[in-house]
Amino acid sequence: MRTKINKTSMRWIMRIIAILIIIPVIGCIYFAVQYRNLENYIAKRMEALAMPGHELCEYRERYNGECKCDVDFEVEEEVLTGLVVPIPYQLMHPHLFIENDFQYVDAPRGTVYLTFDDGPTWMTERILNILRDRDVPATFFVIYQRGEFAERMYRRIVDEGHALAHHSASHNYRQLYHSVEGFLDDFAKLSDMLVEVTGVKPEVFRFPGGSNTGHLRRIQQEAIAELLRRGYVYFDWEVTSASTSPEATADTMYRAVVNGVRGRDRAIVLMHDSGNPGIVTALPRIIDTLKARGYTFAVLDKTVRPVFFDYLH
């Protein structure tokens, strides 16, 4: 019995020793590989830093498969000379930039910004009719759709003086918020289509679910910083119609908006032109009541002071 115990103990000791040896070896190999990858990355970036402007386009084509050759290479060279090494996703979709000095103009007291998310749908046409009949502008945070009806709705939004705004192509949280690269690909898909269909490049954005949705947590600060770096402004909201609630009715949506706006100097109101059709019934009453109380209506653009939800921690 004593011999068996000793042999068993010895086997366990040998296993422990092997584990203590193998784990550090594996760790050393892993970090050596990571170090080599980092060296290669730095070497590539330093190669870019040494390039004159006319060669930078070719480098971008090798790096991310695309290049817009109308880039201001003088600016690029100035940045490169300053030894600013961009994060890889900062080289993606170089056309996704807008001029913005982030100087905001405060709206007159009593301004309401009606916003509609997730269209276009059949409800969009009804809502546009209501807005036209009451001479009220609004902001439509749209998603990607093709086809005669959807494209007609995009153009009508623009032609009738409303703001065409960016809400994402897919509205798929898992796909959209998996990485900053995926987020930018999605952003570019919708932006490029809207430019093609309407000639308008949207300048304001709303995160599906809002900027503090748990789905965004993985890339929250990076995505927000990248949007702002490119000149875009994103908007959350101050008042909601709760139109996505299964229990919502035209009456509950009317009360939610009218009561939510009361007492505010200005209000950005979240509604949806998809899902619950009660908003089509509630909207005329909402507009008529707010007008009777002295409110005026405007659209969101890059000069409007945005409202942001707090970061998730």
DOLODO-269425 format. One record per residue (C-alpha): residue in one letter; y, x, z. Coordinates in pm, whole numbers, plus 50000, padded with zeros to 5 digits. Layout:
<pts>
aYXZ...
</pts>
This chain:
<pts>
m500005000050000r502385028250091t501755044949752k502485012649563i505735007849754n506795043549681k506035040149310t507885007149291s510855021749471m510845051949245r510865029748934w513865010449065i515685042749147m515045055948797r516305023548646i519495024948852i520055061348755a519515052548388i522005023948412l524555046448582i524185071348298i524015046748007i527035025248101p529515054348112v528105067747785i528555034047616g532055031647762c532945065947630i531675057147283y533605024147283f536885040047387a536385068547142v536015043246860q539095024146978y541055056447001r540035065846648n541045031046522l544405034746695e544895069046538n544135054646195y546535025846252i549315048946363a548675071546065k549015041745828r552215030245995m553675065345983e552755066445616a554795034545572l557685049545763a557835078145515m557875055445210p561005049145006g561825012644941h560365011044590e556925020944725l556944997045022c555964967244810e552784984644693y551974993145052r552344956645156e550024945844876r547364969345007y548044958945365n548044921145351g547414911644991e550884899244905c554414910644849k557704894844760c559554920744558d562984906044626v562894921444974d566094938945078f564634973945077e567814989345210v567324969145526e563644978145530e564435015245499e567015012645774v564424996746002l561795022345906t564195051045960g564775037946311l561045042746375v560465005546436v556745000246381p556174963346306i553314942946447p550954935446155y551744898246145q555434906346108l554664918445756m553044885345660h554874860245437p558124880045408h559824850345239l559604830245562f563044840045687i566264820245711e569794831145787n570674820846141d573284834246382f572044810846659q575524797646722y575094761946842v577574733546811d577424707947092a577234672446963p579684645547075r578654627047389g576354597947318t574524613847025v570904603646972y568474622946751l565624600446639t562624621546539f559334611046381d556204632946389d552984634746187g553984616845865p554164607845593t552104575945614w552624540045506m554754536545821t557174562945690e558214540245406r558854511045645i560824533545881l562914547345595n563744511645493i564884503445847l567014534745869r568554528045527d569424492045614r571114502945939d572714534445797v571054556946056p569884592945992a566734607346150t564574638546151f561024638246016f558644665246140v556104663045861i552644676945796y550984688045472q549884661045227r549664660344851g549664630644618e552244608144452f553014587144761a553354615845009e555504636344773r557704606244706m558184602245081y559174638945122r561754635244844r563034602344981i563574617645325v565784644145165d567524621344915e568524595945183g570174621845405h567514626845668a566294660645792l562984673045653a561494693845933h558354714545982h555474702646203s552504723046067a550234719445768s546984711045944h547994696946284n544634711146391y545194726746734r542114748946726q542964762446381l546714764146429y546794781246767h543854805046729s546034834646629v549584842846524e548254852346180g546624818146141f549754801246270l551904818746008d549454810945727d549594774245825f553404775445851a553724791245506k551384765845345l553574736345448s556894753945391d555964765145040m554754730444944l557924713445070v560084737944875e558024730944564v558214693044603t561764688444734g563624721244680v564374721845053k563204749145289p562884733945639e564764753445906v563594735846222f560114732446364r558194713146629f554914725746772p552184699346751g551704688347111g554984704547213s555694740747300n553934738247637t550644723647519g547664741747666h546284746747315l549194770047238r548664791547547r546734819047362i549624827847130q552554810047292q555034837747356e554144857247040a554424826746812i557724815746964a559174850746944e558084854246582l559614820846482l562914830246642r562814865046487r562534848646145g565534826146215y563764793146279v564654769646563y562034748346736f562634715846921d560754698047194w562164664747313e563994647847601v562854611747558t559514598847434s558504564747307a554924571347430s553834558447091t550544577447098s549314558647406p546544533647323e548244508847557a551634512047385t553194481047233a556444474747052d557924462647382t556804492947586m558084516847319y561414498947303r561854500747681a560714537147697v563344548347446v566244526547559n565694534347928g565094571047854v568354574847664r570434556847926g572824580048110r572254610347886d575034628447705r572634633447419a568944626247361i566264639747131v563764611247100l560104616347009m558404589546800h555604589846545d555364575546197s551584576446224g549074559746454n550484530546651p552374507146412g554304491446700i557114516246641v557954498546314t558584466646511a560374484346796l562694506046584p565214479546469r565674467646831i566034503746952i568744511446697d570624478846748t570604482347129l571764518647125k574494511046874a575704482347091r575924506647384g578104530547185y575554556747082t575704574146744f572914590646549a572524624946390v569864648246246l568514680446391d569364713046219k569674749546317t573144744046464v571964718246719r571364732247067p567584729847106v565604717147402f562614738347508f559834730247748d559014756948006y556464783647917l552944778948045h551834805848286
</pts>
